[in-house]
Amino acid sequence: MKKILALALAVLMVATLCVAFASCGKSSDWKKIEKNGKFVCGITIYAPMNYYDANGDLVEDESGTLIGFDTELAKLVAQKLGVEVEFQVIEWGNKYTELQSGAIDCIWNGFTSNSKDSDGIDRSEKVDFTHAYLDNKQCVIVKTDRLAEFTSAASLSGKKAGAESGSAGETYALNAGATIDAAKSSQLAVFTDLKSNAVDFVVVDRLLADAVVGKNDYADLSIVTAIDIEPEVYSIGCRKGSDFDEKINEALVELLNEGKVEGLATKYNVRITDSFMAKKTAK
């Protein structure tokens, strides 16, 4: 009997130590955020997620007011957590460096979570992701007068592409056999090269394309509907081993149950993922 009791105690001690070690491995970014009273979101200027609005016009500088689905959602999450949120514009290609250095606390800017980077490594190996909350996909944009040249993914091979550095669009263009001479620091910046004929096509998020292509300065551009790219999902990226993703998830589910996430989705014409909607508690 004593041997059985001793064995049971030994097993309990091992289990307790395992839990303790697991807890130690999870760094408490949240304690630092709570102490500072704020968290910093790394973003790029990208409608309809985070962008500056000046009297209804999309602008790329701080002369406008920062709005967008992710902007408003981050503010709501901050309120739930009892802290402030600060938005830091970053170069997308440096997002992992900014996160690991502590310059930002999360990457919250239409961040595709179910994809690999151009180095072939899954993004989930580099950051801890929250719930996937929005649907998206990449799309190919060309000048309207060249639309007939682009009939399939195979028609991209050998052509010059424009894409944001470190983006899912960059990965897609390279995998399609295109060349990228100089990736840009933001998705909006790629349109400049397209309009000047420096590139043959660009690959950007469909949500951005729907917001700007065919309108105002981008009236001469079109989405290549003949090229259908696999769907993606957006998540918020936190440092690997962090505990901040868990806090964000808790707040996101509360906001979902309050109808606030759906309200923002309607306002900015974006679609919540089925997997996230499934977390809504039935009334």
Salt bridges, closest charged atoms under 4 A:
ASP29 OD2 - ARG239 NE 3.15
GLU72 OE2 - LYS267 NZ 2.63
GLU86 OE1 - LYS38 NZ 2.61
ASP105 OD1 - LYS32 NZ 2.93
ASP105 OD1 - ARG239 NH2 3.19
ASP117 OD1 - ARG123 NE 2.88
ASP117 OD2 - LYS126 NZ 2.82
ASP119 OD2 - LYS126 NZ 2.76
ASP122 OD1 - LYS116 NZ 3.02
ASP128 OD2 - LYS26 NZ 3.79
ASP128 OD1 - LYS240 NZ 3.24
ASP135 OD2 - ARG271 NH1 2.22
GLU149 OE1 - ARG146 NH2 2.88
ASP181 OD2 - LYS160 NZ 3.83
ASP193 OD2 - LYS184 NZ 3.30
ASP200 OD1 - ARG146 NH1 2.98
ASP210 OD1 - ARG206 NE 2.89
ASP220 OD1 - LYS195 NZ 2.89
ASP228 OD1 - LYS137 NZ 2.53
GLU246 OE2 - LYS26 NZ 3.86
GLU250 OE1 - LYS247 NZ 3.95
GLU254 OE1 - LYS80 NZ 3.33
GLU258 OE2 - LYS80 NZ 2.30
GLU258 OE1 - LYS260 NZ 3.41
GLU262 OE1 - LYS280 NZ 2.50
ASP274 OD1 - ARG271 NH2 2.91
